[in-house]
Amino acid sequence: MAFLKTYLAPLLLLFIQLFNQGAPAAKSSVPLTKKFPDAFVQAKGNDFVINGHKFRFVGTNAYYLPNYQKIKPEFVEKTLDIFEKAGITVVRTWGFYDGPPQFENDITLQPRPGAYSEENLRYLDQLIAMGKKRGIRFIITLINYWEELGGVPQYNEWDGHPDAGMKHFINDPDTQRWYKNYIKMLLNRTNTVTGVKYKNEPAIFSWEIMNEGRLPDGDPTELRDWYREIAQYIKSIDPNHMVATGEEGQEVKMNSPASPYSVDQYSNTYVLRSGIGSSYILNTAIPEIDYGTAHWYPNGWGFGHKADADLLKAQRAWIYDHAKIAAELGKPFVLGEYGFSGWGDESVLEVYNHLWAYAEKIELDGSLLWQLTTNHIKCYEYGGNICWPGARRDQRLYQEFTVHINNVTNGVSG
């Protein structure tokens, strides 16, 4: 009964509102002069604000930076310089490296449960300090769903259940104690460069609970309840920072005519009926979650590999629907990752230009490319990134990206 009163009734009302209303009302834009982070970003209604001024951003993922601060610190310096020159003010990076190093030069922040590497944590300290000097804030993700760099599989292996999945992780007392202890350690850590505790650091934009969490074939309310528990735990330690789920934004059985999503705009409705046991609507409605987040990878989600009308229509709908749902819940929305596979070719440029123009048109709160890379590093790790200056001829992609950053920073609507 408590669930019905707390969640189902508001969601039924939300579905009705979303089905009958148009896009979120346009937001007046207040340009911000970039300066060193000296105040926390907050969510106020469906806007981000700094000292009462609206804050919108275009940024990039750069998950690898803490590790490269160890193996190629000069590269990190140049990369952050490129970000600053482009006008980027928010970067999403990993705040976890769990278990033994996967490659020879990898760092590990938590080699085993409850053991934390002071040497390697200092590389994260240095990165935050370097970004702060350049007016860059960081979205820091606390664990990976996937096995890369540890994640849920590593916690389950520590617990003696190497083949167990997410359900085991979120329900086992040991894995949850280890994860919460890691959160507590990191949030209470004093940065050895700045002298500021992480929980008091304005150069941290927000915490993300997990990268692309999911509960395959599970009940999405179970994952929702776990997100809420962890968000409450984070805020009990750190009331200064926003918290987000870090999810992909998919749904379970939301492809009916009564769906709050623009079903007729999707040539493939997999993302609205997936079996990953996660619901963007349920998760974004959590009171302790400050903004909605979704990812966008049309190649991998069945929308094809060409920049045709169907793909571009679905792209607009995906951004529109998630922004609208978040706005109806009184929260901002961030497109936390997006990418279209290709090696700097015209199809990538077309997809990105349409995405950027639409983001400007609806005054999207924030977006993060996967990912801007530089100096021949990570240029070929994923086909949809922008590598400049680097090993490919991505100059036009980079230039168009910086135009988009400038338009958003200066409040230009499409």
C-alpha positions as CSV (number, residue, x, y, z in Angstrom):
1,M,0.0,0.0,0.0
2,A,2.8,2.4,0.8
3,F,4.2,1.7,-2.7
4,L,0.9,2.5,-4.3
5,K,0.6,5.8,-2.4
6,T,4.2,6.8,-2.8
7,Y,4.9,5.8,-6.4
8,L,2.1,4.4,-8.4
9,A,-0.5,7.2,-8.0
10,P,2.0,9.9,-8.9
11,L,3.2,7.9,-11.9
12,L,-0.4,7.4,-13.2
13,L,-0.9,11.1,-12.9
14,L,2.5,11.7,-14.6
15,F,1.5,9.4,-17.5
16,I,-1.7,11.4,-18.1
17,Q,0.2,14.7,-18.0
18,L,2.9,13.5,-20.3
19,F,0.5,12.1,-22.8
20,N,-1.5,15.3,-23.0
21,Q,1.2,17.9,-22.9
22,G,3.8,19.1,-25.3
23,A,7.5,19.6,-24.9
24,P,8.8,21.3,-21.8
25,A,8.4,25.0,-21.9
26,A,11.4,26.9,-23.3
27,K,13.8,28.2,-20.7
28,S,15.3,31.6,-20.8
29,S,19.1,31.3,-20.9
30,V,21.4,33.3,-18.7
31,P,24.9,33.2,-20.0
32,L,27.5,32.5,-17.3
33,T,31.0,33.8,-17.4
34,K,33.2,30.8,-16.8
35,K,35.3,31.0,-13.6
36,F,36.9,28.7,-11.2
37,P,34.4,26.5,-9.4
38,D,33.7,28.2,-6.2
39,A,30.1,27.3,-5.6
40,F,28.1,24.0,-5.9
41,V,25.9,23.3,-8.9
42,Q,22.4,22.6,-7.6
43,A,19.1,21.4,-9.2
44,K,16.3,24.0,-8.8
45,G,13.1,22.9,-10.5
46,N,14.1,21.6,-13.9
47,D,17.2,23.8,-14.1
48,F,20.8,23.6,-12.9
49,V,21.9,26.7,-11.1
50,I,25.1,28.2,-9.7
51,N,24.6,31.0,-7.2
52,G,21.1,31.5,-8.5
53,H,22.1,31.6,-12.2
54,K,21.0,29.0,-14.7
55,F,23.8,26.6,-15.8
56,R,23.6,24.6,-19.0
57,F,26.6,22.6,-20.3
58,V,28.1,20.6,-23.1
59,G,30.9,18.3,-22.0
60,T,32.6,15.0,-22.6
61,N,33.2,11.7,-21.0
62,A,36.9,11.0,-20.2
63,Y,36.7,8.0,-18.0
64,Y,40.5,7.2,-18.4
65,L,41.9,10.4,-17.0
66,P,42.7,9.2,-13.4
67,N,44.6,6.3,-14.9
68,Y,46.5,8.5,-17.4
69,Q,47.5,10.9,-14.6
70,K,49.7,8.0,-13.5
71,I,51.1,6.7,-16.9
72,K,51.0,9.9,-19.0
73,P,50.5,13.0,-16.8
74,E,51.6,15.3,-19.6
75,F,48.8,13.9,-21.7
76,V,46.2,14.7,-19.0
77,E,47.6,18.3,-18.9
78,K,47.2,18.7,-22.6
79,T,43.8,17.1,-22.7
80,L,42.4,19.4,-20.0
81,D,43.9,22.3,-21.9
82,I,42.0,21.2,-25.0
83,F,38.8,20.8,-23.0
84,E,39.2,24.3,-21.5
85,K,39.9,25.8,-25.0
86,A,36.8,24.2,-26.4
87,G,34.7,25.7,-23.6
88,I,34.0,22.4,-21.8
89,T,33.0,23.0,-18.1
90,V,31.8,19.5,-17.1
91,V,33.6,16.1,-17.6
92,R,32.4,12.7,-16.5
93,T,35.0,10.3,-15.3
94,W,35.4,7.1,-13.2
95,G,35.9,7.3,-9.5
96,F,36.5,3.6,-9.2
97,Y,39.2,1.1,-10.2
98,D,38.3,-2.1,-8.3
99,G,40.4,-5.1,-7.9
100,P,43.8,-5.9,-9.4
101,P,45.0,-3.9,-12.4
102,Q,43.7,-5.3,-15.6
103,F,46.7,-4.1,-17.6
104,E,50.3,-3.4,-16.5
105,N,50.0,0.3,-16.1
106,D,46.5,0.4,-14.7
107,I,45.9,2.0,-11.3
108,T,43.7,0.4,-8.7
109,L,41.9,2.5,-6.1
110,Q,40.5,-0.5,-4.2
111,P,42.7,-3.6,-4.6
112,R,40.5,-5.6,-2.2
113,P,37.5,-4.8,0.0
114,G,38.3,-2.2,2.5
115,A,41.8,-1.6,1.2
116,Y,42.4,1.7,-0.6
117,S,45.5,2.7,-2.4
118,E,46.7,6.1,-1.2
119,E,49.2,6.3,-4.0
120,N,46.6,5.9,-6.7
121,L,43.9,8.0,-5.0
122,R,46.4,10.9,-5.3
123,Y,46.0,10.7,-9.1
124,L,42.3,11.4,-8.7
125,D,43.2,14.2,-6.3
126,Q,45.5,15.7,-8.9
127,L,42.9,15.4,-11.7
128,I,40.3,17.2,-9.7
129,A,42.7,20.0,-8.8
130,M,43.9,20.4,-12.4
131,G,40.3,20.6,-13.6
132,K,39.4,23.1,-11.0
133,K,42.1,25.4,-12.1
134,R,40.5,25.4,-15.6
135,G,36.9,25.9,-14.5
136,I,36.0,22.3,-15.1
137,R,33.7,20.3,-12.8
138,F,33.6,16.5,-12.6
139,I,30.7,14.0,-12.6
140,I,32.2,11.1,-10.7
141,T,30.8,7.6,-11.1
142,L,31.3,5.3,-8.1
143,I,31.1,1.8,-9.6
144,N,30.6,0.1,-13.0
145,Y,27.9,-2.4,-13.8
146,W,30.2,-3.9,-16.4
147,E,33.4,-5.9,-15.7
148,E,35.7,-3.2,-17.1
149,L,37.9,-1.9,-14.2
150,G,36.2,-4.2,-11.7
151,G,32.6,-3.2,-11.2
152,V,29.8,-5.4,-10.0
153,P,31.6,-8.6,-11.2
154,Q,34.6,-7.8,-9.1
155,Y,32.6,-7.3,-5.9
156,N,30.8,-10.6,-6.6
157,E,34.1,-12.3,-7.1
158,W,35.4,-11.0,-3.8
159,D,32.2,-12.4,-2.2
160,G,32.9,-15.9,-3.7
161,H,30.2,-15.7,-6.3
162,P,32.0,-14.8,-9.5
163,D,29.2,-15.8,-11.8
164,A,26.4,-14.0,-9.9
165,G,24.9,-10.8,-11.3
166,M,23.3,-7.6,-10.2
167,K,20.7,-9.2,-8.1
168,H,23.3,-10.8,-5.9
169,F,25.3,-7.6,-5.7
170,I,22.4,-5.4,-4.5
171,N,21.1,-7.9,-2.0
172,D,24.2,-9.4,-0.5
173,P,25.2,-7.8,2.9
174,D,29.0,-8.1,2.2
175,T,29.0,-6.5,-1.3
176,Q,26.8,-3.7,0.0
177,R,28.9,-3.1,3.0
178,W,32.0,-3.0,0.9
179,Y,30.4,-0.6,-1.7
180,K,29.1,1.7,1.0
181,N,32.5,1.7,2.8
182,Y,34.1,2.7,-0.5
183,I,31.6,5.6,-0.9
184,K,32.2,6.7,2.7
185,M,36.0,6.7,2.2
186,L,35.9,8.7,-1.0
187,L,33.4,11.3,0.1
188,N,35.3,11.9,3.3
189,R,38.7,11.9,1.6
190,T,40.7,15.1,1.8
191,N,42.3,16.0,-1.5
192,T,46.0,16.1,-1.0
193,V,46.4,18.9,-3.5
194,T,43.6,21.2,-2.7
195,G,43.2,20.4,1.0
196,V,39.4,20.1,0.5
197,K,37.3,17.1,1.3
198,Y,35.6,15.6,-1.7
199,K,32.2,16.1,0.0
200,N,33.0,19.9,0.3
201,E,34.5,20.3,-3.2
202,P,32.6,22.5,-5.6
203,A,34.6,21.2,-8.5
204,I,32.6,18.0,-8.2
205,F,29.4,18.4,-10.2
206,S,27.6,15.3,-8.9
207,W,28.0,11.7,-7.9
208,E,26.7,8.9,-10.1
209,I,25.6,5.7,-8.3
210,M,26.6,3.3,-11.1
211,N,27.5,3.3,-14.7
212,E,24.7,1.8,-16.7
213,G,23.1,-0.2,-13.9
214,R,20.5,-2.8,-14.8
215,L,18.8,-5.8,-13.3
216,P,18.3,-8.2,-16.2
217,D,14.8,-9.8,-16.2
218,G,14.2,-8.3,-12.8
219,D,11.5,-6.2,-11.3
220,P,12.4,-2.5,-11.9
221,T,11.1,-1.5,-8.5
222,E,13.8,-3.6,-6.9
223,L,16.5,-1.6,-8.7
224,R,14.6,1.6,-8.0
225,D,14.6,0.8,-4.3
226,W,18.3,0.1,-4.3
227,Y,19.1,3.4,-6.1
228,R,17.1,5.2,-3.4
229,E,18.9,3.5,-0.6
230,I,22.3,4.4,-2.0
231,A,21.3,8.0,-2.8
232,Q,20.1,8.4,0.8
233,Y,23.4,7.0,2.0
234,I,25.4,9.4,-0.1
235,K,23.4,12.4,1.0
236,S,23.7,11.3,4.7
237,I,27.4,11.9,4.2
238,D,27.4,14.6,1.6
239,P,24.5,17.0,1.5
240,N,26.3,19.4,-0.8
241,H,26.3,17.4,-4.1
242,M,23.7,16.2,-6.5
243,V,23.2,12.5,-7.0
244,A,22.2,10.7,-10.3
245,T,21.7,7.1,-11.2
246,G,24.1,7.0,-14.2
247,E,21.6,4.8,-16.1
248,E,20.9,4.3,-19.8
249,G,17.3,5.5,-19.6
250,Q,15.5,2.4,-20.9
251,E,12.1,1.1,-19.9
252,V,10.2,-2.1,-19.4
253,K,6.9,-2.5,-21.3
254,M,6.5,1.2,-22.2
255,N,5.7,0.7,-25.9
256,S,1.8,0.8,-25.7
257,P,-0.3,3.6,-27.1
258,A,-0.7,5.0,-23.5
259,S,3.0,5.2,-23.0
260,P,4.4,8.6,-22.0
261,Y,7.0,8.0,-24.7
262,S,6.5,9.1,-28.3
263,V,6.1,5.5,-29.4
264,D,5.3,6.3,-33.0
265,Q,8.6,8.1,-33.5
266,Y,10.7,4.9,-32.8
267,S,11.4,2.6,-35.7
268,N,12.5,0.1,-33.1
269,T,10.9,0.1,-29.7
270,Y,13.4,-2.2,-28.0
271,V,14.5,0.6,-25.6
272,L,10.9,1.0,-24.4
273,R,10.4,-2.7,-23.8
274,S,13.8,-4.0,-22.9
275,G,14.3,-6.8,-20.4
276,I,17.1,-5.0,-18.4
277,G,14.9,-4.5,-15.3
278,S,15.3,-0.8,-15.2
279,S,12.8,2.1,-15.5
280,Y,13.9,5.6,-16.2
281,I,10.5,7.0,-15.0
282,L,10.7,5.1,-11.7
283,N,14.3,5.9,-11.1
284,T,14.0,9.6,-11.9
285,A,11.0,9.9,-9.6
286,I,13.2,9.0,-6.6
287,P,13.1,12.0,-4.3
288,E,16.9,11.8,-3.6
289,I,17.8,11.6,-7.3
290,D,18.4,15.2,-8.4
291,Y,18.3,14.9,-12.2
292,G,17.5,12.4,-14.9
293,T,20.2,10.7,-17.0
294,A,20.1,8.6,-20.1
295,H,22.5,7.4,-22.8
296,W,22.1,7.2,-26.6
297,Y,23.7,4.6,-28.8
298,P,21.5,4.2,-31.9
299,N,23.8,1.6,-33.5
300,G,23.7,-0.8,-30.7
301,W,20.0,-0.3,-29.9
302,G,18.6,-1.4,-33.3
303,F,18.2,2.0,-35.1
304,G,20.6,1.1,-37.8
305,H,24.0,2.3,-39.0
306,K,23.0,5.1,-41.4
307,A,22.0,8.7,-40.6
308,D,18.6,8.2,-42.2
309,A,15.2,9.8,-41.4
310,D,14.1,7.0,-39.0
311,L,17.3,7.2,-36.9
312,L,17.2,10.9,-36.7
313,K,13.5,10.9,-35.8
314,A,14.1,8.4,-33.0
315,Q,17.1,10.4,-31.7
316,R,14.9,13.5,-31.4
317,A,12.2,11.5,-29.6
318,W,14.7,9.9,-27.2
319,I,16.0,13.3,-26.1
320,Y,12.5,14.9,-26.1
321,D,10.9,12.2,-24.1
322,H,13.5,12.0,-21.4
323,A,13.8,15.8,-21.0
324,K,10.0,16.0,-20.8
325,I,9.6,13.2,-18.2
326,A,12.3,14.8,-16.1
327,A,10.7,18.3,-16.4
328,E,7.3,16.9,-15.4
329,L,9.0,15.5,-12.3
330,G,10.5,18.9,-11.7
331,K,14.1,17.9,-12.5
332,P,16.8,18.7,-15.1
333,F,17.9,16.1,-17.6
334,V,21.4,15.2,-18.8
335,L,22.3,13.1,-21.8
336,G,25.1,11.4,-20.0
337,E,26.6,9.5,-22.9
338,Y,26.0,9.5,-26.6
339,G,27.9,8.1,-29.6
340,F,27.4,7.0,-33.2
341,S,29.9,4.5,-34.5
342,G,32.1,5.7,-37.4
343,W,35.6,7.1,-37.9
344,G,35.0,10.8,-38.3
345,D,33.0,10.3,-41.5
346,E,30.0,12.2,-42.8
347,S,27.4,10.0,-41.1
348,V,28.9,10.8,-37.7
349,L,28.9,14.5,-38.4
350,E,25.3,14.4,-39.7
351,V,24.0,12.5,-36.6
352,Y,25.9,14.8,-34.2
353,N,24.8,18.0,-36.0
354,H,21.2,17.0,-35.8
355,L,21.6,16.1,-32.1
356,W,23.4,19.3,-31.3
357,A,20.8,21.5,-33.2
358,Y,17.9,19.8,-31.4
359,A,19.6,20.1,-28.0
360,E,20.0,23.8,-28.6
361,K,16.3,24.1,-29.8
362,I,14.9,22.6,-26.6
363,E,17.6,24.1,-24.4
364,L,18.8,20.8,-23.1
365,D,20.2,21.1,-19.6
366,G,23.4,19.1,-20.2
367,S,25.0,16.5,-22.5
368,L,28.3,14.6,-22.5
369,L,29.8,13.2,-25.7
370,W,31.5,9.7,-25.7
371,Q,34.1,11.1,-26.1
372,L,36.5,13.9,-27.0
373,T,40.0,12.5,-27.1
374,T,43.4,14.0,-27.9
375,N,47.0,13.3,-28.8
376,H,46.5,9.9,-30.4
377,I,45.1,8.4,-27.1
378,K,41.8,6.5,-27.2
379,C,41.2,7.6,-30.8
380,Y,40.2,4.1,-31.9
381,E,38.6,2.8,-28.8
382,Y,35.1,3.7,-29.9
383,G,34.2,4.7,-33.4
384,G,32.0,7.7,-32.5
385,N,34.4,9.7,-30.6
386,I,36.1,12.9,-31.7
387,C,39.8,12.8,-31.8
388,W,41.5,16.2,-32.2
389,P,44.3,16.9,-32.5
390,G,45.1,13.3,-33.0
391,A,45.5,10.5,-35.4
392,R,42.4,11.1,-37.6
393,R,41.1,13.9,-39.7
394,D,38.4,15.0,-37.2
395,Q,38.9,18.7,-37.6
396,R,35.4,19.4,-38.9
397,L,33.8,17.3,-36.1
398,Y,35.8,19.1,-33.5
399,Q,35.0,22.6,-34.9
400,E,31.3,21.8,-35.1
401,F,31.4,20.5,-31.5
402,T,33.0,23.7,-30.3
403,V,30.3,25.8,-32.1
404,H,27.7,23.8,-30.2
405,I,29.5,24.3,-26.9
406,N,29.7,28.0,-27.6
407,N,26.0,28.2,-28.5
408,V,24.9,26.5,-25.3
409,T,27.3,28.5,-23.1
410,N,26.0,31.7,-24.6
411,G,22.3,30.8,-24.6
412,V,21.9,30.5,-28.4
413,S,18.7,28.5,-29.2
414,G,18.4,26.5,-32.4
